[in-house]
Amino acid sequence: MSAADTSQSDRTAPVLDWLATELSADADLELAALVRHLEELGRPEISRNQFHRCLDLLHVRSLAISALFRDRFASATLPLTVNLHRAASRLVSALGKIAAGYEEVLAEVRHRLARTVRRNPEAIGAKALEILGEQLTIAHLAGNSAPFEFWLRAHSFFRASRLDGSADPAAGQAAEGAIRAYKYILAFAAAQPEGLTGAEINWLSEYLASNAKSIIIRSAPPGDENFGWLWIDPDQDAPPVAISRRDPPGVDGLVYFTAEELARRTTALIEQLEGEGEAPAGLPDSLGRAETATLLRRVREYWTSPPHREHPRRRNQYAVSVCCGLEQIWRMLREPASITQSRYASEWMVVNESPTGYAIMQVTGTASALTPGIAIALRRSKDEPWTLCVVRWIRSETPEQIELGLQVIANTAKPVTVGFRGGDKPRPMRPALVIPPIAALGRQQAILAPAGTYSARRFMLVSDIHRLYIAQGRLLSLDMQTPAVELFQYEIDPYPL
């Protein structure tokens, strides 16, 4: 070994010594060490070759550190606290630096005639795509979207990992690993994780790690039977787009994929969860059996029938008062109008709108305990009624700024209490909102209630706003389930038991 090599080895010794130690249970300490060593490896006196030799060890360590943080992010509500947001940002950045290191290695390998088992495009692509999959997962756990140039990197590694007639079995295994990691990224993005809670994202990630391989990828358009197919342009830094939402452009090189087979497997798991037999293995600790089935039904819908926007969004900018959470809305509607604003509502700004939804951004106050699927009520002035919505997605680039995507449920609501009959144990009455029928949509009267309220066909409804009113209702259909609320149509039972 030359003197120059010895000097370079000495400079990377602290990094290698740290990588040789066992992982500590202190996630913050481990992340600080990872960030510090990546900064040291980026210094000009460290040769890129030395950095590249550390990459595989950094790959393993960074994934282990990320696993330490996952439960912390998953159990938090948005926006994250300053400390958690800073940790998420540093972790996403660190994973991005490791992916950038693999880009450098890939460029180096392309200019070499001889390739080793570890230094071939297939193996590099597999490791890099695994890192990118973790980076995307952590970003969404923190309420963010994919980092800048994420999709360009993912497509580049996927294309580089395709075998070019190689008969090397090791290269074949590496290429299979790269395809599996790329399919994970596509399936995760198609599940619209911005509309899932942290606990749901965390478990869905584990589920897809084993099942995303059933996604079908092709380079040719699917033809007339394109329902459920998505397309992606490898030359654009953009996520997949459903064909039902927007037709693919007339350019070469597009990638098409469908998750229909994944949806079929998911259906089998849902049937197990909803049956009376023993619960399947691998269920999340943070989600019950019914909650897991609800999650899988929602993502299955995204995979088989990706939503499409029926009305264009118009950019706008005006202030609205917002009340967050079903229980808060219920209390607010029972209070005199004179104290509603100061006690329950905060000020937000509408940034775009359509007949069926809004995107709003917080202006005053400090938002807390926000999760996808909760109920939101908003109005522009005190003279207008409250519009009832459900949060479809949340974005929080910083702890001080949060943006919500809302789906309109109704333009008015009446607070009641409901209690379902049946079951071994008596169930308490729960606050709920009665929504008037919408003839244009063919919807009868409906009730928005907390998640888990529905348990039988019949229920009791009590209203005591102006006068006491008690009735027995009969459920007609369950139209929506989120982690926070459920919406069902009903009718007053003319023959109460």
C-alpha positions in Angstrom: 0.0 0.0 0.0 1.3 3.4 -1.0 1.7 6.3 1.4 -1.2 8.0 -0.2 -3.5 5.0 0.3 -2.4 4.7 3.9 -3.2 8.4 4.5 -6.6 8.0 2.9 -7.2 4.9 5.0 -6.4 6.8 8.2 -8.9 9.5 7.3 -11.7 7.0 6.9 -10.7 5.1 10.0 -13.2 6.9 12.3 -16.1 6.1 9.9 -15.1 2.5 9.7 -14.7 2.2 13.4 -18.2 3.6 14.0 -19.7 1.3 11.3 -18.0 -1.7 13.1 -19.8 -0.9 16.4 -23.2 -2.3 17.3 -26.2 -0.1 16.7 -27.2 1.9 19.7 -30.8 2.2 20.9 -30.4 6.0 21.0 -31.8 7.0 17.6 -30.8 10.6 17.8 -27.2 9.7 18.7 -27.0 7.3 15.8 -28.5 9.8 13.3 -26.1 12.5 14.5 -23.1 10.2 13.9 -24.4 9.2 10.5 -24.8 12.9 9.4 -21.3 13.8 10.8 -19.5 10.9 9.1 -21.3 11.6 5.8 -20.1 15.2 6.0 -16.5 14.0 6.7 -16.6 11.6 3.8 -17.7 14.6 1.6 -14.6 16.6 2.4 -12.2 17.2 -0.6 -9.3 15.4 1.1 -11.3 12.1 1.1 -11.0 10.4 -2.2 -14.3 9.4 -3.9 -12.9 5.8 -4.1 -12.6 5.7 -0.3 -16.2 7.0 0.1 -17.4 4.4 -2.3 -15.8 1.6 -0.3 -17.8 2.7 2.7 -21.1 2.9 0.9 -22.4 -0.7 1.5 -21.7 -0.4 5.2 -23.4 3.0 5.3 -26.3 1.5 3.4 -26.9 -1.2 6.1 -26.4 1.3 9.0 -28.7 4.0 7.6 -31.5 1.5 7.1 -31.1 0.3 10.7 -31.1 3.9 12.0 -34.2 4.7 9.9 -36.0 1.7 11.5 -35.3 3.2 14.9 -37.1 6.4 13.9 -40.1 4.8 12.1 -42.2 4.2 15.2 -41.5 7.7 16.5 -42.7 9.2 13.3 -45.6 6.8 13.0 -47.0 7.6 16.4 -46.8 11.4 16.0 -49.4 13.7 14.5 -48.8 16.3 12.0 -47.3 18.8 11.9 -44.3 17.1 13.6 -42.6 18.8 16.5 -39.5 20.9 15.7 -37.2 18.2 17.0 -39.0 15.4 15.1 -39.2 17.4 11.9 -35.5 18.2 12.1 -34.7 14.5 12.6 -36.8 13.5 9.6 -35.2 16.2 7.4 -31.6 15.1 8.4 -32.5 11.4 7.8 -34.0 12.1 4.4 -30.9 14.2 3.5 -28.5 11.4 4.7 -30.3 8.8 2.7 -30.2 11.1 -0.3 -26.4 11.4 0.0 -26.0 7.7 0.1 -28.1 7.4 -3.1 -25.9 10.1 -4.7 -22.9 8.0 -3.7 -24.3 5.1 -5.6 -24.8 7.3 -8.6 -21.1 8.1 -8.6 -20.3 4.4 -8.3 -22.6 3.6 -11.2 -21.0 6.2 -13.4 -17.6 4.8 -12.6 -18.6 1.2 -13.4 -20.0 2.2 -16.7 -16.6 3.3 -17.8 -14.9 0.0 -16.8 -14.6 -3.1 -18.9 -14.2 -5.4 -15.9 -17.0 -5.7 -13.4 -17.0 -7.5 -10.1 -20.0 -9.2 -8.4 -20.6 -6.2 -6.1 -19.6 -3.6 -8.6 -22.1 -4.1 -11.4 -25.1 -2.0 -12.4 -27.6 -4.6 -11.2 -26.2 -4.8 -7.6 -25.7 -1.0 -7.4 -29.3 -0.4 -8.6 -30.7 -2.8 -6.1 -29.0 -1.1 -3.1 -29.7 2.4 -4.3 -33.4 1.7 -5.0 -33.8 0.2 -1.5 -32.3 3.4 0.0 -34.7 5.5 -2.2 -37.7 3.5 -1.1 -36.8 4.2 2.5 -36.2 7.9 1.8 -39.7 8.1 0.2 -41.3 6.3 3.2 -39.6 8.6 5.8 -40.5 11.7 3.8 -44.2 10.8 3.8 -44.1 9.8 7.5 -43.0 13.4 8.1 -45.8 14.8 5.9 -43.6 15.7 3.0 -43.5 14.7 -0.7 -40.7 13.0 -2.5 -37.4 15.0 -2.3 -36.1 17.0 -5.3 -35.0 14.7 -8.2 -36.2 11.6 -6.4 -38.1 10.2 -9.3 -35.3 10.9 -11.8 -32.9 9.0 -9.6 -35.3 6.1 -9.2 -35.9 5.7 -12.9 -32.2 6.0 -13.7 -31.2 3.2 -11.3 -34.0 1.0 -12.6 -32.9 1.4 -16.2 -29.3 0.8 -15.2 -30.2 -2.4 -13.4 -31.8 -4.1 -16.4 -29.7 -7.1 -17.5 -28.1 -6.8 -20.9 -27.8 -10.5 -21.8 -25.6 -11.3 -18.8 -25.5 -15.0 -17.8 -24.0 -14.2 -14.3 -26.5 -15.7 -11.7 -25.3 -13.1 -9.2 -26.2 -10.3 -11.6 -29.6 -11.9 -12.2 -30.3 -11.9 -8.5 -29.2 -8.3 -8.2 -31.4 -7.3 -11.1 -34.4 -9.0 -9.5 -33.7 -7.2 -6.2 -33.6 -3.9 -8.1 -36.9 -4.6 -9.8 -38.5 -5.6 -6.5 -37.3 -2.3 -4.9 -38.5 -0.3 -7.9 -41.9 -1.9 -7.7 -42.1 -1.1 -4.0 -41.6 2.6 -4.8 -44.3 2.5 -7.5 -46.9 0.6 -5.3 -46.2 2.9 -2.4 -46.7 6.1 -4.5 -49.9 4.6 -6.1 -51.3 4.0 -2.6 -51.4 7.8 -2.1 -49.5 7.8 1.2 -50.2 11.5 1.7 -53.7 10.4 2.7 -52.6 7.8 5.3 -51.7 8.2 8.9 -48.2 7.5 10.2 -49.2 4.1 11.6 -50.9 3.1 8.3 -47.8 4.2 6.3 -45.5 2.2 8.6 -47.4 -1.0 8.3 -48.2 -0.6 4.6 -44.4 -0.3 4.0 -43.9 -3.7 5.6 -46.8 -5.2 3.6 -45.4 -3.9 0.3 -41.9 -5.0 1.0 -43.3 -8.6 0.7 -46.1 -8.1 -1.8 -45.2 -5.3 -4.2 -43.3 -7.8 -6.5 -46.7 -8.8 -8.0 -46.9 -5.4 -9.8 -46.8 -5.7 -13.6 -44.5 -3.3 -15.4 -44.3 -2.9 -19.2 -42.9 -0.5 -21.7 -45.9 -0.7 -24.2 -49.2 1.0 -23.6 -51.9 -1.3 -22.1 -54.3 -0.8 -25.0 -58.1 -0.3 -24.6 -58.2 -2.2 -21.3 -56.3 0.5 -19.5 -58.5 0.9 -16.4 -56.3 0.7 -13.3 -53.1 1.3 -15.2 -50.7 4.1 -14.4 -47.9 5.7 -16.4 -44.7 7.4 -15.6 -42.2 9.4 -17.6 -38.6 8.4 -16.7 -37.3 11.8 -18.0 -39.5 13.8 -15.6 -39.1 14.3 -11.9 -42.8 13.4 -11.3 -44.7 10.5 -9.6 -46.9 8.0 -11.4 -50.1 9.3 -13.0 -53.3 7.2 -13.5 -54.4 6.9 -17.2 -57.9 7.5 -15.9 -56.7 10.9 -14.6 -54.6 12.0 -17.5 -53.7 10.4 -20.8 -49.9 9.7 -21.3 -48.1 12.0 -23.6 -47.1 10.9 -27.0 -43.4 10.3 -26.3 -41.1 7.3 -26.3 -39.7 5.5 -23.2 -42.8 5.7 -20.9 -43.2 3.1 -18.2 -46.7 1.6 -17.6 -47.7 -0.5 -14.6 -50.7 -2.0 -12.8 -51.3 -3.2 -9.3 -54.3 -5.4 -10.1 -52.6 -8.6 -9.0 -51.5 -6.9 -5.8 -55.1 -5.8 -5.3 -56.3 -9.4 -5.7 -53.8 -10.6 -3.0 -55.0 -7.7 -0.8 -58.6 -8.8 -1.3 -57.7 -12.3 0.1 -56.1 -10.7 3.2 -59.2 -8.5 3.7 -61.5 -11.5 3.6 -59.3 -13.2 6.3 -59.4 -10.1 8.4 -63.2 -9.7 8.1 -63.8 -13.4 8.8 -64.2 -15.1 12.1 -61.2 -17.3 11.9 -57.8 -16.7 13.5 -56.1 -13.4 12.6 -53.4 -13.7 9.9 -49.8 -13.3 11.0 -47.9 -10.0 10.5 -50.7 -7.6 11.6 -49.5 -4.3 13.0 -49.5 -3.7 16.7 -50.7 -0.1 16.2 -53.8 -1.1 14.1 -56.6 -3.4 15.1 -58.0 -6.1 12.8 -60.8 -3.9 11.6 -58.6 -0.8 11.1 -56.1 -2.9 9.0 -59.0 -4.1 6.8 -60.2 -0.6 6.4 -56.7 0.5 5.4 -56.4 -2.3 2.8 -59.8 -1.5 1.3 -58.8 2.1 0.8 -55.4 1.3 -0.8 -56.9 -1.5 -2.9 -59.3 1.1 -4.3 -56.4 3.4 -5.3 -54.6 0.4 -7.0 -57.6 -0.8 -9.0 -59.5 2.4 -9.6 -57.2 5.4 -9.2 -59.3 8.5 -8.5 -59.7 11.1 -11.2 -60.5 14.7 -10.7 -64.0 15.5 -12.0 -63.8 19.3 -11.6 -60.7 21.5 -12.3 -59.3 23.4 -9.3 -59.4 27.2 -9.4 -56.6 29.1 -7.7 -57.9 31.4 -5.1 -56.8 33.3 -2.0 -59.3 34.2 0.7 -59.5 33.6 4.4 -61.8 31.0 6.0 -62.5 30.0 9.6 -61.8 26.3 10.2 -62.8 23.9 13.0 -60.8 20.7 13.1 -62.1 17.3 14.4 -65.6 15.7 14.5 -66.0 16.2 18.3 -65.0 19.8 18.1 -67.4 20.4 15.2 -70.2 18.7 17.2 -69.5 20.9 20.2 -69.3 24.0 18.1 -72.6 23.5 16.4 -74.2 23.1 19.8 -72.8 26.4 21.1 -74.3 29.9 20.5 -72.9 31.5 17.4 -71.5 34.4 19.4 -68.8 32.3 21.0 -68.1 29.8 18.1 -65.4 31.8 16.4 -63.1 32.5 19.4 -63.4 29.1 21.1 -63.3 26.6 18.3 -62.2 28.1 15.0 -58.8 29.2 13.6 -58.0 31.2 10.5 -56.8 29.4 7.3 -56.3 30.5 3.7 -58.0 28.8 0.7 -55.3 28.4 -2.0 -57.5 26.5 -4.6 -61.0 25.2 -4.8 -63.5 23.2 -6.8 -67.2 22.3 -6.3 -66.1 19.1 -4.5 -63.0 20.2 -2.5 -60.5 22.7 -1.2 -56.8 23.1 -0.6 -56.2 25.2 2.5 -53.1 26.5 4.3 -52.9 27.6 7.9 -52.5 31.3 8.6 -52.9 31.8 12.3 -52.7 29.6 15.4 -50.8 26.4 15.8 -52.3 23.3 14.2 -52.0 20.0 16.2 -53.3 16.5 16.1 -54.0 16.6 12.4 -54.3 13.3 10.6 -55.7 12.3 7.2 -59.3 11.3 7.4 -60.5 13.7 10.2 -63.5 15.9 9.7 -63.1 19.7 9.1 -65.7 22.4 9.0 -65.0 25.7 7.3 -66.9 28.9 6.3 -65.9 32.2 4.7 -68.0 34.5 6.9 -70.2 34.4 9.9 -73.3 34.7 7.7 -72.6 31.5 5.9 -73.2 28.0 7.1 -70.4 25.6 7.9 -69.2 23.4 5.1 -68.4 19.9 6.3 -65.3 18.2 4.7 -63.0 15.3 5.3 -59.2 15.7 5.1 -57.9 13.7 2.1 -54.2 14.6 2.4 -51.8 16.6 4.5 -48.5 18.3 3.5 -46.2 19.8 6.1 -42.9 21.0 4.6 -42.0 22.8 7.9 -43.5 22.6 11.4 -44.9 26.2 11.0 -46.7 25.5 7.7 -49.3 22.9 6.9 -51.6 22.4 3.9 -54.7 20.3 3.8 -56.6 18.8 0.9 -60.3 18.6 1.7 -63.2 16.7 0.2 -66.6 18.3 0.6 -69.2 16.1 2.3 -72.1 18.5 2.9 -72.9 22.2 3.2 -74.7 21.9 6.5 -74.9 19.4 9.4 -76.9 18.9 12.6 -75.3 17.5 15.8 -76.9 14.4 17.3 -75.9 11.3 19.3 -76.1 7.8 18.0 -75.8 4.3 19.5 -75.8 1.0 17.7 -77.7 -2.0 19.0 -76.5 -5.5 19.3 -73.3 -7.1 20.5 -72.3 -8.7 23.8 -71.6 -5.4 25.6 -73.6 -2.2 25.7 -72.2 0.5 23.5 -72.2 4.1 24.6 -73.9 6.9 22.6 -71.5 8.8 20.5 -71.5 12.3 19.0 -72.3 12.4 15.3 -73.5 14.8 12.5 -76.6 14.3 10.4 -76.2 15.3 6.8 -79.2 16.2 4.7 -79.9 14.2 1.5 -78.4 15.2 -1.8 -80.9 14.3 -4.6 -78.4 15.0 -7.4 -76.1 12.3 -6.1 -78.9 9.9 -5.2 -77.8 10.1 -1.5 -80.3 9.8 1.3 -79.8 11.2 4.8 -76.4 10.3 6.1 -74.5 10.3 9.4 -70.9 11.2 9.9 -69.7 9.4 13.1 -66.4 8.5 14.8 -64.6 5.5 13.3 -65.8 2.3 14.9 -69.3 3.5 15.7 -71.1 1.3 13.1 -71.6 -2.2 14.4 -75.1 -3.3 13.4 -78.0 -2.5 11.0 -80.1 -0.6 13.6 -79.2 2.2 15.8 -80.7 4.8 18.1 -80.6 8.5 17.2 -81.1 11.3 19.7 -81.4 15.1 19.0 -81.9 17.6 21.7 -81.0 21.0 20.1 -84.5 22.6 20.0 -86.6 19.7 21.3 -85.9 16.2 22.4 -86.2 13.8 19.4 -85.5 10.0 19.7 -85.8 7.6 16.7 -84.5 4.3 15.6 -82.5 4.3 12.3 -81.7 1.6 9.9 -78.4 1.6 8.1 -78.6 1.5 4.3 -75.0 1.6 3.2 -71.5 2.4 4.5 -70.1 4.9 2.1 -66.8 6.0 3.6 -64.4 4.8 6.2 -61.2 6.6 7.3 -59.1 6.2 10.5 -61.1 8.9 12.2 -64.7 8.9 10.8 -67.2 6.8 8.9 -70.1 8.0 6.7 -73.2 5.9 6.3 -76.7 6.5 4.7 -79.7 5.6 6.8 -83.5 5.8 7.0 -85.8 6.2 10.0 -87.1 2.7 10.8 -90.9 2.7 10.5 -91.1 -0.5 12.5 -88.8 -0.1 15.5 -88.1 -3.1 17.7 
